[in-house]
């Protein structure tokens, strides 16, 4: 009897979900893009979630996957250091502070480019909703704080697809750039620099900043509302 009630409740919940058929919207790249990609065939959607380690980023993505797939949408997830090409080498490179900022930047750019070409674009072409656990903004901000040239970074990441939703709320201690010998003090100074760069990039890329100092449920509700608008083509 209890099992029957649970099944009935589950079926009622599924039936009450609002199923949205994603509307096609034109895709574009931030810069030159990837040669040979037909943007008209990229029918899927890209949703980016930025945030500091421990800020609830993974929790929100997991909830969004559950909600989207429960509504019948296919999803795929990407994130930093997930490339099958260089993720292991990148992780080993981070163990020591022996690579230059430029070399490390190119390492991360390669990681992103591999996922873009082999996961993100094929998924968008197949009509999937791609959920990115951080995107080019984190990579650019980290590099800007370390003194890399902004025009060069924009050119490097000109291959990336313009996202439709990005929720931001942000990491790292910054010990490698000598802000302070104390890790906590370095963290605070680094975060201030990071926030400044993110705010500056917001003016260029127009991403949305979501207040992360709320309950998991409140944040999830706002993100769900924004994704619904995305699916409706608004």
C-alpha positions as CSV (number, residue, x, y, z in Angstrom):
1,X,0.0,0.0,0.0
2,X,2.8,2.4,1.0
3,X,4.7,1.6,-2.3
4,X,1.5,2.2,-4.3
5,X,1.1,5.6,-2.7
6,X,4.7,6.5,-3.4
7,X,4.3,5.5,-7.1
8,X,1.1,7.5,-7.4
9,X,2.7,10.5,-5.8
10,X,5.7,10.2,-8.2
11,X,3.4,9.9,-11.2
12,X,1.4,12.9,-10.0
13,X,4.6,15.0,-9.6
14,X,5.8,14.1,-13.1
15,X,2.4,14.8,-14.6
16,X,2.4,18.3,-12.9
17,X,5.7,19.3,-14.4
18,X,5.6,21.9,-17.1
19,X,7.2,20.5,-20.1
20,X,8.8,23.1,-22.3
21,X,9.8,22.5,-25.9
22,X,13.0,24.5,-26.4
23,X,12.7,27.2,-29.0
24,X,15.5,27.6,-31.5
25,X,17.6,30.7,-31.0
26,X,20.6,31.9,-33.1
27,X,24.0,31.0,-31.8
28,X,27.1,33.1,-32.1
29,X,30.7,33.0,-30.9
30,X,32.5,35.6,-28.9
31,X,35.1,35.9,-31.6
32,X,36.2,34.0,-34.6
33,X,34.7,30.7,-33.4
34,X,35.7,27.3,-34.8
35,X,36.0,26.9,-38.5
36,X,33.5,24.7,-40.2
37,X,30.8,24.9,-37.5
38,X,27.3,25.6,-38.8
39,X,25.8,27.8,-36.1
40,X,22.3,27.3,-37.5
41,X,22.5,23.6,-36.5
42,X,23.3,24.3,-32.9
43,X,19.8,23.8,-31.6
44,X,20.7,23.1,-27.9
45,X,21.1,25.5,-25.0
46,X,24.2,26.4,-23.0
47,X,23.8,27.3,-19.3
48,X,26.9,28.3,-17.3
49,X,27.2,28.3,-13.5
50,X,30.2,30.1,-12.0
51,X,31.0,30.2,-8.3
52,X,33.7,29.6,-5.7
53,X,34.6,26.1,-4.4
54,X,32.0,25.3,-1.7
55,X,29.6,27.9,-3.0
56,X,27.0,25.3,-3.9
57,X,27.8,25.2,-7.6
58,X,27.7,21.4,-7.9
59,X,24.5,21.2,-5.8
60,X,22.7,23.6,-8.1
61,X,23.8,21.8,-11.2
62,X,22.7,18.5,-9.8
63,X,19.3,19.9,-9.0
64,X,19.0,21.5,-12.4
65,X,19.9,18.2,-14.1
66,X,17.3,16.4,-12.1
67,X,14.6,19.0,-12.9
68,X,15.5,19.2,-16.7
69,X,15.7,15.5,-17.2
70,X,12.5,15.0,-15.3
71,X,10.9,17.4,-17.8
72,X,12.2,15.3,-20.7
73,X,15.3,17.3,-21.7
74,X,18.6,15.6,-22.5
75,X,21.6,17.2,-20.6
76,X,25.3,17.0,-20.6
77,X,27.8,18.5,-18.2
78,X,31.2,20.0,-18.7
79,X,33.7,21.8,-16.5
80,X,37.3,22.7,-15.8
81,X,39.9,20.0,-16.0
82,X,37.5,17.4,-17.6
83,X,39.2,17.1,-21.0
84,X,40.3,13.6,-21.9
85,X,43.2,15.2,-23.8
86,X,45.0,17.1,-21.0
87,X,43.1,16.8,-17.7
88,X,45.6,14.4,-16.1
89,X,48.6,16.4,-17.3
90,X,47.0,19.7,-16.1
91,X,46.4,18.2,-12.7
92,X,50.0,17.1,-12.4
93,X,51.2,20.5,-13.6
94,X,49.2,22.2,-10.7
95,X,51.1,20.1,-8.1
96,X,54.1,22.3,-8.4
97,X,54.6,26.0,-9.0
98,X,57.1,25.6,-11.9
99,X,55.1,26.7,-14.9
100,X,54.8,30.3,-16.0
101,X,51.4,32.0,-15.9
102,X,51.2,32.0,-19.7
103,X,52.0,28.2,-19.9
104,X,49.3,27.4,-17.3
105,X,46.9,29.6,-19.1
106,X,47.5,27.7,-22.4
107,X,47.0,24.5,-20.5
108,X,43.6,25.5,-19.3
109,X,42.7,26.9,-22.8
110,X,43.6,23.5,-24.3
111,X,41.4,21.8,-21.7
112,X,38.5,24.1,-22.6
113,X,39.0,23.9,-26.4
114,X,39.0,20.1,-26.3
115,X,35.7,20.0,-24.4
116,X,34.2,22.7,-26.7
117,X,35.0,20.8,-29.9
118,X,34.3,17.2,-28.7
119,X,31.5,17.7,-26.1
120,X,29.8,21.1,-26.1
121,X,29.4,21.7,-29.8
122,X,28.2,18.1,-30.6
123,X,25.8,18.2,-27.7
124,X,24.4,21.6,-28.9
125,X,24.1,20.2,-32.4
126,X,22.1,17.2,-31.0
127,X,19.7,19.5,-29.1
128,X,21.1,18.9,-25.6
129,X,21.1,21.4,-22.8
130,X,24.7,21.8,-21.8
131,X,25.4,22.7,-18.2
132,X,28.9,24.1,-17.7
133,X,30.4,24.0,-14.2
134,X,32.4,27.2,-14.8
135,X,33.3,28.6,-18.3
136,X,35.7,31.0,-19.9
137,X,35.0,33.8,-17.4
138,X,36.8,32.0,-14.6
139,X,39.7,31.3,-16.9
140,X,39.9,34.8,-18.1
141,X,39.6,36.4,-14.6
142,X,42.3,34.1,-13.2
143,X,44.7,35.2,-16.0
144,X,43.8,38.9,-15.8
145,X,44.6,38.9,-12.1
146,X,48.0,37.3,-12.9
147,X,48.7,40.1,-15.4
148,X,48.0,38.4,-18.8
149,X,46.9,40.6,-21.7
150,X,43.1,41.0,-22.0
151,X,43.1,41.4,-25.8
152,X,45.1,38.2,-26.1
153,X,42.7,36.3,-23.8
154,X,39.7,37.5,-25.7
155,X,41.3,36.3,-28.9
156,X,42.2,32.9,-27.3
157,X,38.6,32.4,-26.1
158,X,37.0,33.8,-29.2
159,X,36.3,30.2,-30.1
160,X,33.7,29.9,-27.3
161,X,29.9,29.9,-27.8
162,X,28.0,32.8,-26.3
163,X,26.0,31.4,-23.3
164,X,22.4,32.3,-22.7
165,X,22.4,32.1,-18.9
166,X,25.3,32.4,-16.6
167,X,24.8,32.5,-12.9
168,X,27.8,33.9,-11.0
169,X,28.6,34.0,-7.4
170,X,33.2,33.1,-7.0
171,X,37.8,30.9,-5.5
172,X,41.4,30.2,-5.1
173,X,44.0,31.6,-2.7
174,X,46.3,33.4,-5.1
175,X,49.4,32.3,-3.3
176,X,51.2,31.8,-6.6
177,X,51.2,35.6,-7.3
178,X,52.7,36.7,-4.0
179,X,49.9,38.7,-2.5
180,X,50.8,37.6,1.0
181,X,52.7,35.0,2.8
182,X,49.6,34.2,4.9
183,X,47.2,32.0,2.9
184,X,44.1,33.4,4.4
185,X,45.2,37.0,3.9
186,X,46.2,36.1,0.3
187,X,42.8,34.5,-0.3
188,X,41.0,37.7,0.8
189,X,43.2,39.9,-1.4
190,X,42.9,37.6,-4.3
191,X,39.1,37.4,-4.0
192,X,38.9,41.2,-4.1
193,X,40.9,41.3,-7.3
194,X,38.8,38.5,-8.8
195,X,35.5,40.2,-7.9
196,X,36.8,43.4,-9.5
197,X,37.7,41.6,-12.8
198,X,34.4,39.7,-12.8
199,X,32.4,42.9,-12.4
200,X,34.4,44.4,-15.3
201,X,33.9,41.4,-17.6
202,X,30.1,41.5,-16.8
203,X,30.0,44.8,-18.6
204,X,31.5,43.2,-21.7
205,X,29.8,39.8,-21.7
206,X,26.5,40.6,-19.9
207,X,26.3,37.6,-17.6
208,X,23.9,37.5,-14.7
209,X,25.0,37.7,-11.1
210,X,22.8,35.7,-8.7
211,X,22.8,36.3,-5.0
212,X,24.4,33.1,-3.5
213,X,23.8,34.1,0.1
214,X,20.4,32.4,0.2
215,X,19.0,29.0,0.8
216,X,19.6,26.2,-1.8
217,X,15.9,26.2,-2.6
218,X,15.7,29.9,-3.2
219,X,18.7,29.9,-5.5
220,X,17.4,26.8,-7.4
221,X,14.0,28.4,-7.9
222,X,15.6,31.5,-9.4
223,X,17.8,29.4,-11.7
224,X,14.9,27.3,-12.8
225,X,12.9,30.4,-13.6
226,X,15.8,31.8,-15.7
227,X,16.2,28.5,-17.6
228,X,12.5,28.3,-18.3
229,X,12.7,31.7,-19.9
230,X,15.7,30.5,-21.9
231,X,13.7,27.5,-23.2
232,X,10.8,29.7,-24.1
233,X,13.2,31.8,-26.2
234,X,13.0,34.9,-24.0
